Amino acid sequence: MKNTVTINKNTLFRKIYSKGTSYVNKYLAVYVLPSRDGVSRLGITVSKKLGCAVIRNRARRLIRESYRINEENISGGYNIVVVARKMVVGTDFHHVNSALIHLLKKHSVWTDNNE
């Protein structure tokens, strides 16, 4: 995540939730809002309803790693918030990775640089 800034401010999370577009699958929900300054930002949220801190941190790590590996294929200049859903608990990296790629393609943020 060398080119991406993490989102820490609650006001920015709320702005992305209210003004951004969202798509959902059984593992993740992704909200995307184009940024005005051209900087890419990523925010990850995991609810306490998913489980204890160990489970929530694992979900965060899976999402962050999936984003890091695919960062070169993601268009710049977007604010992206990824929300973990209940099915992410107990799943492996490959399911989370394919779910994130699927949702980013639906948002038209994904660009295939490898092909």
SERO-4910 file (N, C-alpha, C, O; in steps of 0.05 Angstrom, whole numbers):
BEGIN
 pado doro    nc1    nc2    nc3   cac1   cac2   cac3    cc1    cc2    cc3    oc1    oc2    oc3
  Met    A     17    -24      0      0      0      0     17     25      0     13     44     15
  Lys    A     38     25    -17     56     47    -17     44     72    -30     52     94    -23
  Asn    A     25     69    -48     13     92    -61    -14    100    -50    -27    118    -60
  Thr    A    -23     86    -29    -49     90    -18    -47    100     10    -31     91     26
  Val    A    -64    120     17    -66    131     44    -89    117     58   -110    112     46
  Thr    A    -86    111     84   -108     99     99   -127    121    108   -119    143    115
  Ile    A   -152    113    109   -173    132    119   -176    128    149   -180    106    158
  Asn    A   -172    149    164   -175    148    193   -197    166    204   -206    162    226
  Lys    A   -206    185    189   -226    205    198   -254    194    194   -261    185    172
  Asn    A   -270    196    215   -298    187    214   -314    204    194   -332    194    181
  Thr    A   -307    230    191   -322    247    173   -318    237    144   -337    238    128
  Leu    A   -294    228    137   -290    218    110   -304    192    105   -314    187     83
  Phe    A   -304    175    125   -320    150    123   -349    156    118   -361    144    100
  Arg    A   -361    174    133   -389    181    130   -394    193    102   -415    188     90
  Lys    A   -376    210     92   -379    222     66   -379    201     44   -395    202     26
  Ile    A   -362    181     47   -360    160     27   -385    142     28   -396    134      8
  Tyr    A   -395    137     53   -419    121     56   -443    135     43   -460    123     30
  Ser    A   -446    161     47   -470    176     38   -469    183      9   -489    181     -5
  Lys    A   -446    191     -1   -444    201    -29   -432    181    -49   -435    184    -73
  Gly    A   -420    160    -39   -407    140    -57   -427    119    -66   -449    118    -57
  Thr    A   -418    103    -85   -434     81    -95   -424     55    -81   -401     53    -73
  Ser    A   -442     36    -78   -435     12    -64   -445    -13    -79   -466    -13    -92
  Tyr    A   -429    -34    -77   -436    -60    -87   -429    -80    -65   -411    -76    -49
  Val    A   -444   -102    -64   -442   -122    -43   -441   -150    -54   -455   -156    -74
  Asn    A   -424   -167    -42   -427   -196    -47   -427   -209    -20   -430   -195      1
  Lys    A   -425   -235    -18   -430   -248      7   -406   -245     27   -410   -250     51
  Tyr    A   -383   -236     17   -360   -232     35   -355   -203     42   -347   -197     65
  Leu    A   -359   -185     23   -351   -157     27   -372   -138     17   -389   -145      0
  Ala    A   -371   -113     26   -385    -91     15   -364    -69      9   -348    -63     26
  Val    A   -365    -58    -15   -345    -38    -23   -360    -13    -31   -378    -13    -48
  Tyr    A   -351     10    -19   -361     36    -25   -339     51    -39   -316     51    -31
  Val    A   -345     65    -61   -325     79    -77   -335    107    -83   -358    111    -90
  Leu    A   -317    127    -79   -323    155    -85   -298    167    -97   -276    165    -85
  Pro    A   -300    179   -121   -276    191   -133   -265    214   -115   -281    229   -103
  Ser    A   -239    216   -112   -228    237    -95   -221    261   -112   -215    258   -136
  Arg    A   -224    284   -100   -219    309   -115   -190    314   -120   -183    326   -140
  Asp    A   -172    306   -102   -144    312   -104   -128    290   -118   -104    293   -121
  Gly    A   -141    269   -128   -127    248   -142   -111    228   -125    -97    212   -136
  Val    A   -114    230    -99   -100    212    -81   -118    188    -75   -142    190    -71
  Ser    A   -106    164    -76   -121    139    -69   -121    136    -39   -101    139    -26
  Arg    A   -145    129    -29   -148    124      0   -163     98      4   -181     91    -11
  Leu    A   -156     84     25   -169     58     32   -177     59     61   -161     66     79
  Gly    A   -202     51     66   -211     47     93   -223     19     96   -237     10     78
  Ile    A   -218      6    118   -228    -21    123   -244    -20    149   -234    -11    170
  Thr    A   -268    -30    149   -284    -31    173   -294    -60    177   -301    -74    159
  Val    A   -292    -68    203   -301    -94    211   -317    -91    236   -307    -80    256
  Ser    A   -342    -99    236   -360    -96    259   -353   -114    282   -342   -136    278
  Lys    A   -359   -106    306   -355   -123    329   -374   -147    329   -369   -166    344
  Lys    A   -394   -146    313   -413   -169    311   -400   -193    298   -410   -215    301
  Leu    A   -378   -189    284   -364   -211    271   -350   -230    290   -348   -254    285
  Gly    A   -341   -219    313   -328   -236    332   -308   -221    349   -309   -196    350
  Cys    A   -291   -236    362   -271   -224    380   -249   -210    363   -249   -211    339
  Ala    A   -231   -196    377   -210   -180    364   -193   -197    346   -184   -187    325
  Val    A   -188   -222    353   -171   -239    336   -184   -243    309   -171   -242    288
  Ile    A   -209   -248    308   -224   -253    284   -226   -228    267   -222   -228    243
  Arg    A   -232   -205    280   -234   -179    266   -207   -171    254   -207   -162    231
  Asn    A   -186   -175    269   -159   -168    258   -151   -186    235   -139   -177    216
  Arg    A   -159   -212    236   -153   -230    213   -168   -220    189   -157   -220    167
  Ala    A   -193   -213    192   -209   -203    169   -196   -178    157   -194   -175    133
  Arg    A   -187   -160    175   -173   -136    166   -147   -142    150   -142   -130    130
  Arg    A   -132   -161    161   -107   -169    148   -112   -181    120    -97   -175    101
  Leu    A   -133   -198    118   -139   -210     92   -147   -189     72   -138   -190     49
  Ile    A   -163   -170     80   -171   -149     61   -148   -131     54   -144   -125     30
  Arg    A   -132   -124     73   -109   -106     68    -89   -120     49    -78   -107     31
  Glu    A    -84   -146     53    -65   -160     36    -76   -163      8    -61   -161    -11
  Ser    A   -101   -168      6   -114   -170    -21   -111   -144    -36   -105   -144    -60
  Tyr    A   -116   -122    -22   -113    -96    -35    -84    -91    -42    -79    -81    -64
  Arg    A    -65    -98    -25    -37    -93    -30    -27   -108    -55    -13    -97    -71
  Ile    A    -35   -133    -57    -27   -149    -80    -38   -139   -106    -25   -140   -127
  Asn    A    -63   -129   -105    -76   -120   -130    -75    -90   -134    -89    -79   -151
  Glu    A    -59    -76   -118    -59    -46   -119    -51    -36   -147    -61    -15   -155
  Glu    A    -33    -49   -161    -25    -40   -187    -47    -41   -208    -45    -28   -228
  Asn    A    -67    -58   -203    -90    -60   -221   -113    -42   -214   -133    -42   -228
  Ile    A   -111    -27   -193   -133    -10   -184   -127     19   -193   -105     29   -188
  Ser    A   -147     31   -206   -143     58   -216   -139     77   -192   -150     73   -171
  Gly    A   -122     97   -196   -116    117   -175   -138    138   -173   -154    141   -191
  Gly    A   -138    153   -151   -156    175   -148   -183    168   -137   -203    181   -143
  Tyr    A   -185    146   -122   -211    138   -110   -209    135    -80   -188    126    -70
  Asn    A   -230    141    -67   -234    135    -38   -249    109    -37   -272    107    -47
  Ile    A   -237     88    -25   -250     62    -24   -253     53      5   -233     54     20
  Val    A   -277     45     12   -282     34     39   -291      6     35   -311      1     20
  Val    A   -278    -13     48   -285    -42     46   -296    -50     73   -283    -46     94
  Val    A   -320    -61     73   -333    -70     97   -335   -100     97   -345   -112     78
  Ala    A   -324   -113    118   -325   -142    120   -353   -151    129   -365   -138    146
  Arg    A   -363   -172    116   -389   -183    124   -385   -209    138   -363   -219    140
  Lys    A   -407   -221    149   -406   -244    166   -392   -268    153   -379   -284    168
  Met    A   -395   -272    128   -384   -296    114   -354   -295    112   -342   -316    106
  Val    A   -341   -272    117   -312   -271    116   -299   -285    139   -275   -293    138
  Val    A   -314   -290    160   -303   -305    183   -299   -334    176   -318   -347    167
  Gly    A   -275   -344    179   -270   -371    174   -263   -378    145   -259   -401    138
  Thr    A   -262   -358    127   -256   -363    100   -226   -359     95   -212   -349    112
  Asp    A   -217   -367     71   -189   -364     65   -184   -339     48   -202   -325     39
  Phe    A   -158   -335     42   -150   -311     28   -161   -310     -1   -168   -289    -11
  His    A   -162   -333    -14   -170   -334    -42   -199   -325    -46   -205   -312    -66
  His    A   -216   -332    -27   -244   -323    -29   -246   -293    -25   -261   -279    -40
  Val    A   -231   -282     -6   -232   -253     -1   -220   -238    -24   -231   -218    -32
  Asn    A   -198   -249    -36   -185   -236    -58   -204   -235    -83   -207   -214    -95
  Ser    A   -216   -257    -89   -234   -258   -112   -259   -240   -107   -269   -228   -126
  Ala    A   -268   -239    -83   -291   -222    -76   -284   -192    -80   -300   -177    -91
  Leu    A   -261   -184    -71   -252   -157    -74   -249   -149   -103   -257   -128   -112
  Ile    A   -236   -167   -119   -232   -162   -147   -259   -159   -161   -263   -142   -178
  His    A   -278   -177   -155   -304   -177   -167   -318   -150   -162   -330   -139   -180
  Leu    A   -317   -140   -137   -331   -115   -131   -317    -91   -143   -330    -72   -151
  Leu    A   -290    -91   -144   -276    -69   -157   -282    -68   -187   -283    -47   -199
  Lys    A   -285    -91   -199   -293    -92   -228   -321    -81   -232   -326    -67   -252
  Lys    A   -339    -86   -214   -366    -75   -216   -366    -45   -213   -382    -31   -225
  His    A   -348    -34   -197   -345     -5   -194   -330      8   -217   -327     32   -217
  Ser    A   -319     -8   -235   -302      2   -257   -277     15   -247   -268     34   -260
  Val    A   -266      6   -225   -241     16   -214   -218     -2   -222   -195      6   -221
  Trp    A   -224    -27   -230   -204    -47   -237   -195    -43   -266   -211    -40   -284
  Thr    A   -168    -42   -269   -156    -42   -296   -137    -65   -298   -120    -68   -281
  Asp    A   -139    -81   -319   -122   -104   -322    -96    -95   -335    -94    -92   -359
  Asn    A    -75    -91   -318    -49    -83   -328    -33   -108   -337    -13   -105   -351
  Asn    A    -41   -131   -327    -25   -156   -333    -31   -167   -360    -14   -182   -371
  Glu    A    -53   -161   -372    -61   -173   -397    -52   -156   -421    -56   -163   -444
***
